[in-house]
């Protein structure tokens, strides 16, 4: 049974998601929260497999809540369920440590699939997010120039970014300062001509740097 916590400041949204998930035999909603503070407080004392969070919540927003959950309960995987599809929100969410991101205007099947997928340890991008990644890929396809040369360290950092690791996790894995990781991230975005970390992930996939 996958234990799920839902956090959203709209009660009608909480009720709707609870009704959807109640139909699934392998998913149990163990708690709901109306803000990030309530979510973090519950998870600190109760085991939860997946936390489904809205981004725009009072007291503590979904991005900060994700970061706090990664510290207090790193085994809990976070799925962002949001109305925002802008790159900046998506980037911030994955950098904070979420493992999935889907939009509220999609169907219940995607929500259930996302919960099951990230519970098994795989990241999950909603259909719209994948479309944006594809669009970034097309936009970055310029006429062939000489191959972009990356240093060994840049390739290491790029692979880990594309594997959805946060700057903090990359810092620990490579034994370098988090500020150095962020500098590599900025340099890679500029060097590869992409707009965000999503673009870096798309580039890494295209070049066969990750499976």
Secondary structure as a PSIPRED ss2 file (coil, helix, strand):
# PSIPRED VFORMAT (PSIPRED V4.0)

   1 X C   1.000  0.000  0.000
   2 X E   0.000  0.000  1.000
   3 X E   0.000  0.000  1.000
   4 X E   0.000  0.000  1.000
   5 X E   0.000  0.000  1.000
   6 X E   0.000  0.000  1.000
   7 X E   0.000  0.000  1.000
   8 X C   1.000  0.000  0.000
   9 X C   1.000  0.000  0.000
  10 X C   1.000  0.000  0.000
  11 X H   0.000  1.000  0.000
  12 X H   0.000  1.000  0.000
  13 X H   0.000  1.000  0.000
  14 X H   0.000  1.000  0.000
  15 X H   0.000  1.000  0.000
  16 X H   0.000  1.000  0.000
  17 X H   0.000  1.000  0.000
  18 X H   0.000  1.000  0.000
  19 X H   0.000  1.000  0.000
  20 X H   0.000  1.000  0.000
  21 X H   0.000  1.000  0.000
  22 X H   0.000  1.000  0.000
  23 X C   1.000  0.000  0.000
  24 X C   1.000  0.000  0.000
  25 X C   1.000  0.000  0.000
  26 X C   1.000  0.000  0.000
  27 X E   0.000  0.000  1.000
  28 X E   0.000  0.000  1.000
  29 X E   0.000  0.000  1.000
  30 X E   0.000  0.000  1.000
  31 X E   0.000  0.000  1.000
  32 X E   0.000  0.000  1.000
  33 X E   0.000  0.000  1.000
  34 X C   1.000  0.000  0.000
  35 X C   1.000  0.000  0.000
  36 X H   0.000  1.000  0.000
  37 X H   0.000  1.000  0.000
  38 X H   0.000  1.000  0.000
  39 X H   0.000  1.000  0.000
  40 X H   0.000  1.000  0.000
  41 X H   0.000  1.000  0.000
  42 X H   0.000  1.000  0.000
  43 X H   0.000  1.000  0.000
  44 X H   0.000  1.000  0.000
  45 X H   0.000  1.000  0.000
  46 X C   1.000  0.000  0.000
  47 X C   1.000  0.000  0.000
  48 X C   1.000  0.000  0.000
  49 X C   1.000  0.000  0.000
  50 X E   0.000  0.000  1.000
  51 X E   0.000  0.000  1.000
  52 X E   0.000  0.000  1.000
  53 X E   0.000  0.000  1.000
  54 X C   1.000  0.000  0.000
  55 X C   1.000  0.000  0.000
  56 X C   1.000  0.000  0.000
  57 X C   1.000  0.000  0.000
  58 X C   1.000  0.000  0.000
  59 X C   1.000  0.000  0.000
  60 X C   1.000  0.000  0.000
  61 X C   1.000  0.000  0.000
  62 X H   0.000  1.000  0.000
  63 X H   0.000  1.000  0.000
  64 X H   0.000  1.000  0.000
  65 X H   0.000  1.000  0.000
  66 X H   0.000  1.000  0.000
  67 X H   0.000  1.000  0.000
  68 X H   0.000  1.000  0.000
  69 X H   0.000  1.000  0.000
  70 X H   0.000  1.000  0.000
  71 X H   0.000  1.000  0.000
  72 X H   0.000  1.000  0.000
  73 X C   1.000  0.000  0.000
  74 X C   1.000  0.000  0.000
  75 X C   1.000  0.000  0.000
  76 X C   1.000  0.000  0.000
  77 X E   0.000  0.000  1.000
  78 X E   0.000  0.000  1.000
  79 X E   0.000  0.000  1.000
  80 X E   0.000  0.000  1.000
  81 X E   0.000  0.000  1.000
  82 X E   0.000  0.000  1.000
  83 X C   1.000  0.000  0.000
  84 X C   1.000  0.000  0.000
  85 X C   1.000  0.000  0.000
  86 X C   1.000  0.000  0.000
  87 X H   0.000  1.000  0.000
  88 X H   0.000  1.000  0.000
  89 X H   0.000  1.000  0.000
  90 X H   0.000  1.000  0.000
  91 X H   0.000  1.000  0.000
  92 X H   0.000  1.000  0.000
  93 X H   0.000  1.000  0.000
  94 X H   0.000  1.000  0.000
  95 X H   0.000  1.000  0.000
  96 X H   0.000  1.000  0.000
  97 X C   1.000  0.000  0.000
  98 X C   1.000  0.000  0.000
  99 X C   1.000  0.000  0.000
 100 X E   0.000  0.000  1.000
 101 X E   0.000  0.000  1.000
 102 X E   0.000  0.000  1.000
 103 X E   0.000  0.000  1.000
 104 X C   1.000  0.000  0.000
 105 X C   1.000  0.000  0.000
 106 X C   1.000  0.000  0.000
 107 X C   1.000  0.000  0.000
 108 X H   0.000  1.000  0.000
 109 X H   0.000  1.000  0.000
 110 X H   0.000  1.000  0.000
 111 X H   0.000  1.000  0.000
 112 X H   0.000  1.000  0.000
 113 X H   0.000  1.000  0.000
 114 X H   0.000  1.000  0.000
 115 X H   0.000  1.000  0.000
 116 X H   0.000  1.000  0.000
 117 X H   0.000  1.000  0.000
 118 X H   0.000  1.000  0.000
 119 X H   0.000  1.000  0.000
 120 X C   1.000  0.000  0.000
 121 X C   1.000  0.000  0.000
 122 X C   1.000  0.000  0.000
 123 X C   1.000  0.000  0.000
 124 X E   0.000  0.000  1.000
 125 X E   0.000  0.000  1.000
 126 X C   1.000  0.000  0.000
 127 X H   0.000  1.000  0.000
 128 X H   0.000  1.000  0.000
 129 X H   0.000  1.000  0.000
 130 X H   0.000  1.000  0.000
 131 X H   0.000  1.000  0.000
 132 X H   0.000  1.000  0.000
 133 X H   0.000  1.000  0.000
 134 X H   0.000  1.000  0.000
 135 X H   0.000  1.000  0.000
 136 X H   0.000  1.000  0.000
 137 X H   0.000  1.000  0.000
 138 X H   0.000  1.000  0.000
 139 X H   0.000  1.000  0.000
 140 X C   1.000  0.000  0.000
 141 X C   1.000  0.000  0.000
 142 X C   1.000  0.000  0.000
 143 X C   1.000  0.000  0.000
 144 X C   1.000  0.000  0.000
 145 X C   1.000  0.000  0.000
 146 X C   1.000  0.000  0.000
 147 X C   1.000  0.000  0.000
 148 X C   1.000  0.000  0.000
 149 X C   1.000  0.000  0.000
 150 X C   1.000  0.000  0.000
 151 X C   1.000  0.000  0.000
 152 X H   0.000  1.000  0.000
 153 X H   0.000  1.000  0.000
 154 X H   0.000  1.000  0.000
 155 X H   0.000  1.000  0.000
 156 X H   0.000  1.000  0.000
 157 X H   0.000  1.000  0.000
 158 X H   0.000  1.000  0.000
 159 X H   0.000  1.000  0.000
 160 X H   0.000  1.000  0.000
 161 X H   0.000  1.000  0.000
 162 X H   0.000  1.000  0.000
 163 X C   1.000  0.000  0.000
 164 X C   1.000  0.000  0.000
 165 X C   1.000  0.000  0.000
 166 X C   1.000  0.000  0.000
 167 X H   0.000  1.000  0.000
 168 X H   0.000  1.000  0.000
 169 X H   0.000  1.000  0.000
 170 X H   0.000  1.000  0.000
 171 X H   0.000  1.000  0.000
 172 X H   0.000  1.000  0.000
 173 X H   0.000  1.000  0.000
 174 X H   0.000  1.000  0.000
 175 X C   1.000  0.000  0.000
 176 X C   1.000  0.000  0.000
 177 X C   1.000  0.000  0.000
 178 X H   0.000  1.000  0.000
 179 X H   0.000  1.000  0.000
 180 X H   0.000  1.000  0.000
 181 X H   0.000  1.000  0.000
 182 X H   0.000  1.000  0.000
 183 X H   0.000  1.000  0.000
 184 X H   0.000  1.000  0.000
 185 X H   0.000  1.000  0.000
 186 X H   0.000  1.000  0.000
 187 X H   0.000  1.000  0.000
 188 X H   0.000  1.000  0.000
 189 X H   0.000  1.000  0.000
 190 X H   0.000  1.000  0.000
 191 X H   0.000  1.000  0.000
 192 X H   0.000  1.000  0.000
 193 X C   1.000  0.000  0.000
 194 X C   1.000  0.000  0.000
 195 X C   1.000  0.000  0.000
 196 X C   1.000  0.000  0.000
 197 X H   0.000  1.000  0.000
 198 X H   0.000  1.000  0.000
 199 X H   0.000  1.000  0.000
 200 X H   0.000  1.000  0.000
 201 X H   0.000  1.000  0.000
 202 X H   0.000  1.000  0.000
 203 X H   0.000  1.000  0.000
 204 X H   0.000  1.000  0.000
 205 X H   0.000  1.000  0.000
 206 X H   0.000  1.000  0.000
 207 X C   1.000  0.000  0.000
 208 X C   1.000  0.000  0.000
 209 X C   1.000  0.000  0.000
 210 X C   1.000  0.000  0.000
 211 X C   1.000  0.000  0.000
